[in-house]
Amino acid sequence: MTALHWPWSFLDIAPTQDRKLIREAYSRRLKALDHDAETEAYMALRDARDAALSGHFLCAPATGDEDDFGLGELSSDEEADAEETRQFTSEAEEKPVFTVEYNDEDDRRFQRVVDLFLQDGALTSEEAEELERHIDALFDDDRMADLGHYARVESWLAQLLADRFPRGAEFFPKAAEYFNWSERAHELGIHPAIPWLVNADEGRRVLSAIATPGHVYHREWVELSRGKAKGPLWTRGIDNPRMANLIATVRRDYPWLEQEHWQPELVARWEKKVEGGSVKGPGLWTWVALAIFALSGIGRLVDTDSSRIDHNPAALAALHTAKADAHIASFIETEFPDAQADGRSVETLRSKSPKTFAALHKVASDFDTLDEARNRIMMREITELYYLIIDKLPYEDQVMDAKLRATTIQKMKSHPRGCAEFIRNPRTYLRQGNSAGLLSPEYRYQIFSTVHDHYDDREWALVPKRAEIPGELVGKLVRRSGVPEERLGAVLRSRESPDEDVCRVIGSFYELLTEIPAKEADKILPAIL
Amino acid sequence: MIVGIDLGTTNSAAAIFENGQTRLIPNALGDLLTPSAVAILPDGTTLVGKPALNHWVLKPGEAVTSFKRFIGTNRMIKIGRYSFKAEDLSAIVLRSLKEDVEAATGQDVTEAVITVPAYFNDKQRKATRRAGELAGLKVARLLNEPTAAALAFGIADREDREPFLVFDLGGGTFDVSIVEMFDAIVEVRASSGDNRLGGDDFTNAIVAHWAANNEFPSDVRRNLLDARLFRGADTARRMLTDHTEAHVALTLSDRQFDLAITADQFETLVASLLARLRDPILRSLRDSNLRIEGLSDIVLVGGATRMPVIRKAITKMFGRFPNHVVHPDHAVAIGAAIQAGLVARHAALDEVRLTDICPFTLGIEVTEYDSHGRLRDGLFSPIISRNSPTPISRTNNYSSMSDNQAHIKLNVYQGESREVANNILLGTMEFPIPKKPAGQVSIDCRFTYDSSGMLDVDVTIPETGETRSMLIADDSEGLTTEQLEARRDELAALKTHPRDIAENQYIAGWAARLYEEFIDERREHVARMLLHFEGVLETQDPRAIDEARGAMASALKEMEQDHRL
């Protein structure tokens, strides 16, 4: 942890907004060191002071339950307590703090801004004007004078949002869209409120996706959040690499999801199992006990205690096999009419790509009826697998993919935001099912047949590594696409707000990809996939 | 002992910290300021200060002034049959100041805090440091001039102060710093400046004006004319401090010229120079996130700030009158002496701390592909951004550009422009890297900028663990100790007079200069006095010489003043 994260320990004082206290602490610490010689210590101290004075330290978001983010004010005692706790648990997440106070007048305006944002449908021109006026009034204030540039002023509004609305509130997406925050997060990141809000919103969306049965990580999620810690892990029928990936991803990106939803005890056990490799299977004594149970027939009694899914996946799977097979067969038949002719069926899937089959099987078990939702979720499952392996496939497959993407993007031109999201992260975009009508049947079939043919028993890396685009090659490609230079740069850096240009650029990018020599294209593909 | 030295473009001064306070040290002539001028006579005799300045007006080829403008460059400055770099000439001035301090205190002076304009670049700083070493001084610290002035201003009463602005317009450089004081910590928040703007430019504006409006005789040697005109213009500029009009009589080839300038004319002449003051001020305010109203004081430093046009401009710009608490000519030397006291850990300064910043951005040249895939080279990648507190150490990571690239050439630049062509090249280093596909070899480039404003560059190749430090290709850099010794001996071989003889020399030189400037009976009068004085010198009677010198000095002074009006 650096002074920018938690300045108070460097200054050796309790968190405060009193400038004099902060400066005195700085003075004390400075005089205790030889700042000309102890460069690192001095740099850290300066950072700490500046962070403390500005309130712009990069503290992580708050931990507690959502009630804390409501309108309720902490009493001064509670505040003192809270501060004490913060000091002892400096690793803990911290709600962003900002130095500007807001008053009743701001409150009123702010509420009106919120109302305008939250109302259904598009704003009329008068309403848009009113919104602008309120926002301008909020920004155009003496208290902002020392804040300097616009970005900070904007982050002040973000601070209001963070204060008044629980994590992931409905309000956020609209405000974020209005101010274009997610695209500019890097520039506004100076104040923690915006990254905090962006992260909260992303996490909320991840949560809603993952909590839907059929999501590829749904099982693992449920396992960690169901709240039943009993029983040995090895009987749960959980995919270990997937579990490891889930834990790592959530830890890295949305640590608060873990705190809010998971059972610490279970997480700890799973972590040990998937990482340490020590708890791989039952110990000798368990085997002995099991043997005894099996022999004596007492084993059945144990099942009554907990759900059958947990305790005997094999038996459960056997129960469902027939039905699941039928689901998969029906899925292939309705979605991919050409499959039969190409010799791809549920049987060949089972033999050529047991992993895909197993994944679909798990999903299929959750469905009773043969409907569209099932097809969509199965498609999503396959797409997920597809994007795990696409950058490791033979060149021809990758070129085919690029072509299909190009046509997809052409189709999405009128829908810039979706198009941009597809370009930036096709995996997530498709996984969330946003694309139902967008992928051409050819593309879907390409996805299916690739997974069918290639997703065998090999070890596929779970998270594809992002490669840098070799500049020279990008240059060649881009020169031929003939799009204005400044737009192109912005598109390649993926920071510009999505619009038709973005789609056009990336579309022609993919087109070009299919024309250049295999060797060169090979280098670029991993980077843009 | 450690001495604080203000090594200025026009004037230099030395001060020490003793018994809990600062003391300015007078030179052999009893002046607190020593003009930064050096003359070397054909016989190798060296004159420093006022005598050199007099000599310059007589024989411009044998003396130089304002050479600080060329410090850090390889330009050779010719003096008679000798030729020197600016740092050598600075060393000669420093040595003279060192001797003054030794004479005044009776102690050996071994170390010095030398001030430099805040906006001096790395080359200029390194050259200044070498000048100190050539003069036999260990340079304990290079201190930014406005920072020194701020120290002098702030330490006076040690009260907490809201941010104040130091406006330092010297002979050749212009600096602005924004400084804050809290709990005896003097903290520089931002500095900016213009390396090529100073009082000399204002004088040159007058020279240009006169040259354009007069037909000067063509048989006068060019550099002599320049020197005489410059001197006259400088006199006129100073006169404009108290008068609305200045007249200077100049005798060239037995012709008398009455050169005049009025305050109004002057103001029009320097309008463009005054406009150049604005940018550094605005930039430093912006960088420290302040508005003009947020400044608690404007502190003026540097002789050139005496000019009424400057004061008027400042009053107009800031909407208030500047502070006159510090002596504009002495503040920097006094600040340097305080820093010397800090370095020596003087008990009286126990609680005082000074934190300075790096006033410009430092980085390296990089090549990038633009969005059309064209190579854009000559782009600047900043590593330490301006106004970062010093000392500071920052690392950036860069990677190779082409497949199988065998070398990386690192060009270190200082400046604010995105294109390195507009920035200042500080040095170059080239080193081999492992051959790999493009982008796969990375290097960590670490910039360390210390409290004296010296930059160290280290490069590490993580793959091989190899580390290299900057070897600047500039040939004057990285002198070995032996080379330094040799240069020092070379300079030491130049003869200087004992202190009292220097004084006599000065008086004689002054008289000779006046002789050239006057004609007719005044000239005769000077000639008679000079003859008499030379006669007394022959007797070698110290008391008689002292007396004659005193009488002569007051007579010359009187004549010169008459002449001016």
HADDOCK unambig.tbl for C-alpha pairs under 7 A between the chains (distance, minus, plus):
assign (segid A and resid 27 and name CA) (segid B and resid 183 and name CA) 6.78 0.50 0.50
assign (segid A and resid 36 and name CA) (segid B and resid 391 and name CA) 6.11 0.50 0.50
assign (segid A and resid 36 and name CA) (segid B and resid 451 and name CA) 6.11 0.50 0.50
assign (segid A and resid 39 and name CA) (segid B and resid 391 and name CA) 5.74 0.50 0.50
assign (segid A and resid 39 and name CA) (segid B and resid 392 and name CA) 6.16 0.50 0.50
assign (segid A and resid 43 and name CA) (segid B and resid 392 and name CA) 6.72 0.50 0.50
assign (segid A and resid 148 and name CA) (segid B and resid 289 and name CA) 6.64 0.50 0.50
assign (segid A and resid 471 and name CA) (segid B and resid 369 and name CA) 6.06 0.50 0.50
assign (segid A and resid 471 and name CA) (segid B and resid 373 and name CA) 6.82 0.50 0.50
assign (segid A and resid 472 and name CA) (segid B and resid 373 and name CA) 6.31 0.50 0.50
assign (segid A and resid 474 and name CA) (segid B and resid 373 and name CA) 6.15 0.50 0.50
assign (segid A and resid 475 and name CA) (segid B and resid 371 and name CA) 6.91 0.50 0.50
assign (segid A and resid 475 and name CA) (segid B and resid 372 and name CA) 5.43 0.50 0.50
assign (segid A and resid 475 and name CA) (segid B and resid 373 and name CA) 2.91 0.50 0.50
assign (segid A and resid 475 and name CA) (segid B and resid 374 and name CA) 6.30 0.50 0.50
assign (segid A and resid 476 and name CA) (segid B and resid 373 and name CA) 6.10 0.50 0.50
assign (segid A and resid 478 and name CA) (segid B and resid 372 and name CA) 5.52 0.50 0.50
assign (segid A and resid 478 and name CA) (segid B and resid 373 and name CA) 6.49 0.50 0.50
assign (segid A and resid 479 and name CA) (segid B and resid 372 and name CA) 4.94 0.50 0.50
assign (segid A and resid 479 and name CA) (segid B and resid 373 and name CA) 6.37 0.50 0.50
assign (segid A and resid 485 and name CA) (segid B and resid 371 and name CA) 5.37 0.50 0.50
assign (segid A and resid 485 and name CA) (segid B and resid 372 and name CA) 5.88 0.50 0.50
assign (segid A and resid 486 and name CA) (segid B and resid 371 and name CA) 6.84 0.50 0.50
assign (segid A and resid 488 and name CA) (segid B and resid 371 and name CA) 5.46 0.50 0.50
assign (segid A and resid 489 and name CA) (segid B and resid 370 and name CA) 6.91 0.50 0.50
assign (segid A and resid 489 and name CA) (segid B and resid 371 and name CA) 4.46 0.50 0.50
